[in-house]
Amino acid sequence: DAENMITTFNALLSIARIESGEGAGHMEAIDLVAVAQEMAELYEPAAQDAGFILQLKTAPTPPIRGSRSLISQAIANLLDNALKYAVGGTTIRIDVRKGSENRVLLSVLDDGPGVPESDRDSVVKRFVRLEQSRSTPGSGLGLSLVSAIARAHRASIALGDSSSNADRKGLKVTIAFPAFDKA
């Protein structure tokens, strides 16, 4: 329908702008913990309405250099995916912590069907949707946009299992941002 076409077009336009450098927005020192807290507060009512517990786990981290609006968009896309694919009555978690090698890690974890290891490189590409998610509304651009935002911040993105449960692996998406070096 028309609304889905407009949403898809806007997502493609956002990706193109970010990749060209013009949509990167204002880069500044950002407290990733504060941005994650804001997004958790914003999504808490929707998570509760859908029967989820939204949990935020943070540790002190150095600032990162980035666009607050783009990072918020990346977190929103990851939370939207978790709300779509996870099993109601379970926990969706946002995790922010200091990583190794001067990195700040942002992870969103759910208990949905997960992404098979063989498909993890392809799901961050445009219009890729896995067979098990075809009945769920979406365009296949959410993780592509998250990946473009990560690249604009010189960050890496990694997909993995959020659980060792053989029946439901879940998905853990981690973005590793370089810590902001003020020098």
C-alpha positions as CSV (number, residue, x, y, z in Angstrom):
1,D,0.0,0.0,0.0
2,A,1.0,3.7,-0.3
3,E,2.1,4.1,3.3
4,N,4.5,1.2,3.0
5,M,5.9,2.6,-0.2
6,I,6.5,6.0,1.4
7,T,8.2,4.3,4.4
8,T,10.4,2.3,2.1
9,F,11.3,5.3,0.0
10,N,12.2,7.4,3.1
11,A,14.4,4.6,4.5
12,L,16.2,4.3,1.1
13,L,16.6,8.0,1.0
14,S,18.1,8.0,4.6
15,I,20.5,5.3,3.7
16,A,21.6,7.1,0.5
17,R,22.1,10.4,2.4
18,I,24.1,8.7,5.2
19,E,26.3,6.8,2.7
20,S,27.0,10.0,0.7
21,G,28.0,11.8,3.9
22,E,25.4,14.5,3.7
23,G,23.0,12.8,6.1
24,A,25.5,12.1,8.8
25,G,24.2,15.0,10.8
26,H,26.1,17.1,13.4
27,M,28.9,15.0,14.9
28,E,29.7,15.8,18.5
29,A,30.8,14.1,21.8
30,I,27.9,11.9,22.9
31,D,27.1,9.9,26.0
32,L,25.8,6.7,24.5
33,V,24.4,5.6,27.9
34,A,22.2,8.8,28.0
35,V,21.0,8.1,24.4
36,A,20.2,4.5,25.3
37,Q,18.3,5.6,28.4
38,E,16.2,8.1,26.3
39,M,15.4,5.4,23.8
40,A,14.5,2.9,26.5
41,E,12.1,5.5,28.1
42,L,10.6,6.2,24.7
43,Y,10.0,2.5,23.9
44,E,9.0,1.3,27.3
45,P,5.2,1.9,26.8
46,A,5.2,0.1,23.4
47,A,7.2,-2.8,24.9
48,Q,4.8,-3.1,27.8
49,D,1.7,-2.9,25.5
50,A,3.2,-5.7,23.4
51,G,3.9,-7.8,26.5
52,F,7.6,-7.4,26.8
53,I,10.0,-6.3,29.5
54,L,12.4,-3.7,28.2
55,Q,15.6,-3.8,30.2
56,L,18.5,-1.4,30.1
57,K,21.9,-2.5,31.4
58,T,24.7,0.1,31.3
59,A,28.2,0.6,32.7
60,P,30.2,3.8,32.7
61,T,31.7,4.5,29.2
62,P,33.7,7.2,27.6
63,P,31.9,9.4,25.1
64,I,31.7,8.6,21.4
65,R,31.8,11.0,18.5
66,G,28.6,10.9,16.5
67,S,25.2,12.2,15.5
68,R,22.7,11.9,18.3
69,S,19.8,11.7,15.9
70,L,21.3,8.9,13.8
71,I,22.3,6.9,16.8
72,S,18.8,7.2,18.2
73,Q,17.5,6.0,14.8
74,A,19.8,3.0,14.9
75,I,18.5,2.1,18.4
76,A,14.9,2.7,17.3
77,N,15.3,0.3,14.3
78,L,16.9,-2.4,16.5
79,L,14.1,-2.1,19.1
80,D,11.4,-2.1,16.3
81,N,12.9,-5.4,15.0
82,A,13.0,-6.9,18.5
83,L,9.4,-5.9,19.1
84,K,8.4,-7.5,15.7
85,Y,10.3,-10.8,16.0
86,A,10.8,-11.6,19.7
87,V,8.3,-13.7,21.6
88,G,5.9,-11.7,23.8
89,G,6.2,-12.1,27.5
90,T,10.0,-12.1,27.4
91,T,12.8,-9.5,27.8
92,I,14.3,-7.2,25.2
93,R,17.6,-5.8,26.5
94,I,19.7,-2.7,25.6
95,D,23.3,-3.1,26.8
96,V,25.9,-0.3,26.8
97,R,29.4,-1.0,28.0
98,K,33.1,-0.3,27.5
99,G,34.6,-2.8,25.1
100,S,38.3,-3.6,24.4
101,E,40.6,-1.5,22.2
102,N,39.0,1.8,23.1
103,R,35.5,0.8,21.9
104,V,32.1,1.5,23.3
105,L,29.6,-1.3,22.7
106,L,25.9,-0.9,22.2
107,S,23.9,-4.2,22.0
108,V,20.2,-4.9,21.6
109,L,19.2,-8.5,22.5
110,D,16.0,-10.4,22.0
111,D,14.7,-13.9,22.1
112,G,13.2,-14.1,18.6
113,P,14.1,-16.7,16.0
114,G,17.5,-15.1,15.5
115,V,19.4,-15.1,12.3
116,P,21.3,-18.2,11.1
117,E,25.0,-17.6,11.0
118,S,25.0,-18.2,7.2
119,D,22.6,-15.3,6.7
120,R,24.2,-12.7,9.0
121,D,26.2,-10.9,6.3
122,S,23.3,-10.6,4.0
123,V,20.6,-9.3,6.4
124,V,22.4,-6.0,6.7
125,K,22.0,-5.5,3.0
126,R,19.1,-3.6,1.4
127,F,15.8,-5.5,0.9
128,V,17.0,-8.7,2.4
129,R,14.3,-10.6,4.4
130,L,14.7,-14.1,5.7
131,E,12.1,-16.6,4.8
132,Q,10.7,-16.9,8.4
133,S,10.1,-13.2,8.5
134,R,8.2,-12.8,5.2
135,S,4.8,-12.8,7.0
136,T,5.9,-9.9,9.3
137,P,5.4,-6.4,7.9
138,G,8.7,-4.7,6.8
139,S,10.8,-3.8,3.9
140,G,14.1,-5.4,4.7
141,L,15.8,-2.0,5.2
142,G,16.0,-1.7,9.0
143,L,19.3,-3.5,9.5
144,S,20.7,-1.9,6.3
145,L,20.0,1.5,7.8
146,V,21.6,0.5,11.1
147,S,24.6,-0.8,9.2
148,A,24.9,2.5,7.3
149,I,24.7,4.5,10.5
150,A,27.4,2.3,12.0
151,R,29.7,2.9,9.0
152,A,29.0,6.7,9.2
153,H,30.4,6.5,12.8
154,R,33.4,4.4,11.8
155,A,31.8,1.6,13.9
156,S,31.4,-2.0,13.2
157,I,28.3,-4.1,13.5
158,A,28.1,-7.7,14.5
159,L,25.1,-10.1,14.7
160,G,25.1,-13.1,17.0
161,D,23.0,-15.3,19.1
162,S,21.6,-13.7,22.3
163,S,21.0,-17.1,23.9
164,S,22.5,-20.6,24.0
165,N,18.9,-22.0,24.0
166,A,18.8,-24.4,21.0
167,D,15.1,-23.8,20.4
168,R,15.2,-20.0,20.3
169,K,18.6,-18.5,19.8
170,G,17.4,-14.9,19.7
171,L,19.4,-12.1,18.1
172,K,22.1,-9.9,19.5
173,V,23.1,-6.9,17.4
174,T,26.2,-5.1,18.6
175,I,27.6,-1.9,17.3
176,A,31.2,-1.2,18.4
177,F,31.8,2.6,18.3
178,P,35.3,4.1,18.6
179,A,35.6,6.0,21.9
180,F,35.9,9.8,21.3
181,D,39.5,10.9,21.5
182,K,39.4,14.6,22.4
183,A,43.1,15.1,21.4
